Amino acid sequence: MFFDGWESMFRTLVVGALAYITLVIFLRISGKRTLSKMNAFDLVVTVALGSTLATVLLSKDVALADGALAFALLIGLQFVVTWSSVRARWVRQLVTGEPMMLVHRGVFLNAALRRARVTEDEVLAAVRASGFVSLNDAEAVVLETDGSFSVIGRSSGEDRSSLDGVQGP
């Protein structure tokens, strides 16, 4: 129950180190996007990689080569999906969704809050965390595709807005 023998410990040590090295090499080859700021899709892939690593480490039924193939498959699929999402808007919308405006010129957009399942208190906390004293100081509060809030201050300029492409009022 507490100790299954030295052979099991040695296997975990050797396979664990080799699986870790394999995963790090695959992640380095795949590029920074694999570990970038996550949306829901990236989180699923990261959890799947961790689960695969745990299975390779602890299951005697899974060989290191099988685990390496699973790592390559998950990272390869993520590469294909992210490559496609950069080139096709419909793929990007399917995988990551669209940012959603929750506040516009100091006014809560209640329908958007309900769709996003976000409370006014959560929005106000994001406004405070961004250094704004009043909600009226914010041009907009946007729920980004990764689940974070962006608080955009009011601007007097007529330059291109960072709010282009955001579902708004």
C-alpha positions in Angstrom: 0.0 0.0 0.0 2.7 2.5 0.9 5.7 0.9 -0.9 5.4 -1.4 -4.0 9.1 -2.1 -4.4 12.3 -0.6 -5.7 11.5 -1.6 -9.3 8.4 0.6 -9.3 10.3 3.5 -7.8 13.1 3.2 -10.3 10.6 3.0 -13.3 8.8 6.2 -12.0 12.2 8.0 -11.6 13.5 7.1 -15.1 10.3 7.3 -17.0 9.3 10.5 -15.2 12.6 12.2 -16.1 12.5 11.1 -19.7 8.8 12.0 -20.1 9.5 15.5 -18.6 12.4 16.0 -21.0 10.3 14.8 -23.9 7.5 17.2 -23.0 9.8 20.2 -22.6 11.5 19.4 -26.0 8.1 19.2 -27.7 6.9 22.4 -26.1 10.1 24.2 -27.2 9.7 22.9 -30.8 6.0 23.9 -30.9 6.7 27.6 -30.0 5.6 30.1 -27.4 2.0 29.9 -28.5 1.6 26.5 -26.8 2.1 28.1 -23.4 0.8 31.6 -24.0 -2.0 33.3 -22.1 -4.8 30.8 -22.2 -8.3 30.8 -23.6 -10.6 27.8 -22.9 -9.1 25.8 -25.7 -5.5 26.3 -24.5 -6.6 25.3 -21.0 -8.0 22.0 -22.2 -4.8 21.2 -24.1 -2.7 22.0 -21.0 -4.8 19.9 -18.7 -4.7 17.0 -21.3 -0.9 17.3 -21.4 -0.7 17.2 -17.6 -3.0 14.2 -17.5 -1.0 12.4 -20.1 2.3 13.1 -18.2 0.7 11.7 -15.0 -0.5 8.6 -16.8 2.9 8.0 -18.3 4.6 8.5 -14.9 2.3 6.3 -12.9 0.8 3.6 -15.2 3.0 0.6 -16.0 0.6 -0.1 -18.9 1.7 3.0 -20.8 5.1 3.0 -22.4 7.2 6.2 -22.7 6.9 6.0 -26.5 3.1 5.9 -26.2 3.2 9.0 -24.0 5.6 10.8 -26.3 3.2 10.0 -29.2 0.3 11.4 -27.1 2.3 14.6 -26.3 3.1 15.0 -30.0 -0.6 14.4 -31.0 -2.0 17.0 -28.5 0.6 19.6 -29.4 0.2 18.9 -33.1 -3.6 19.3 -32.9 -3.2 22.5 -31.0 -0.8 23.8 -33.7 -3.3 22.9 -36.5 -6.2 24.6 -34.6 -4.2 27.7 -33.8 -2.8 27.9 -37.3 -6.3 27.6 -38.7 -7.7 30.2 -36.3 -5.2 32.8 -37.5 -6.2 32.2 -41.1 -10.0 31.6 -40.8 -12.2 33.9 -38.7 -14.9 31.1 -38.3 -12.3 28.8 -36.7 -11.2 31.5 -34.4 -14.7 32.3 -33.3 -15.4 28.6 -32.8 -12.3 28.0 -30.7 -11.9 31.2 -28.7 -15.2 33.1 -29.0 -15.3 36.9 -29.2 -14.6 39.5 -26.6 -17.7 41.0 -25.1 -18.3 44.5 -23.9 -19.9 44.6 -20.4 -19.8 48.4 -19.7 -20.0 51.2 -22.3 -19.3 54.8 -21.2 -19.9 54.1 -17.6 -23.2 52.1 -18.1 -23.6 48.4 -17.4 -24.8 46.4 -20.3 -27.2 44.1 -18.4 -28.0 41.7 -21.3 -24.2 41.2 -21.9 -23.6 40.6 -18.2 -26.3 37.9 -18.1 -24.9 36.2 -21.3 -21.4 36.3 -19.9 -22.6 35.2 -16.4 -20.7 38.0 -14.8 -21.9 40.1 -11.8 -21.6 43.9 -11.5 -19.4 43.4 -8.4 -16.9 41.4 -10.5 -16.8 44.2 -13.1 -16.4 46.9 -10.4 -13.5 44.8 -8.9 -11.8 44.8 -12.3 -12.3 48.6 -12.6 -10.7 49.2 -9.2 -7.9 46.8 -10.0 -7.2 48.9 -13.1 -6.8 52.0 -11.0 -10.1 53.8 -11.8 -12.1 55.4 -9.1 -15.3 55.7 -10.9 -17.1 53.5 -13.5 -17.7 56.8 -15.4 -13.9 57.0 -16.0 -14.1 53.9 -18.1 -15.0 54.0 -21.8 -15.6 50.3 -21.7 -15.0 47.1 -19.7 -14.5 44.1 -21.9 -14.6 40.4 -21.0 -11.7 39.0 -23.1 -11.7 35.5 -24.7 -9.3 34.2 -22.0 -11.8 35.3 -19.2 -9.8 38.3 -18.1 -11.3 41.9 -17.9 -9.9 44.8 -19.9 -10.8 48.3 -18.6 -10.4 51.0 -21.2 -10.2 54.6 -20.1 -11.9 57.4 -21.9 -10.0 58.9 -24.7 -10.3 62.3 -26.4 -8.5 61.2 -29.6 -10.1 60.0 -32.7 -7.5 57.3 -33.5 -8.5 53.7 -34.2 -10.2 52.3 -31.2 -8.9 49.2 -29.3 -12.6 48.3 -29.1 -12.8 47.5 -32.8 -14.2 43.9 -33.2 -15.7 43.8 -29.7 -19.3 42.8 -29.3 -20.8 46.0 -28.1 -24.1 47.8 -27.2 
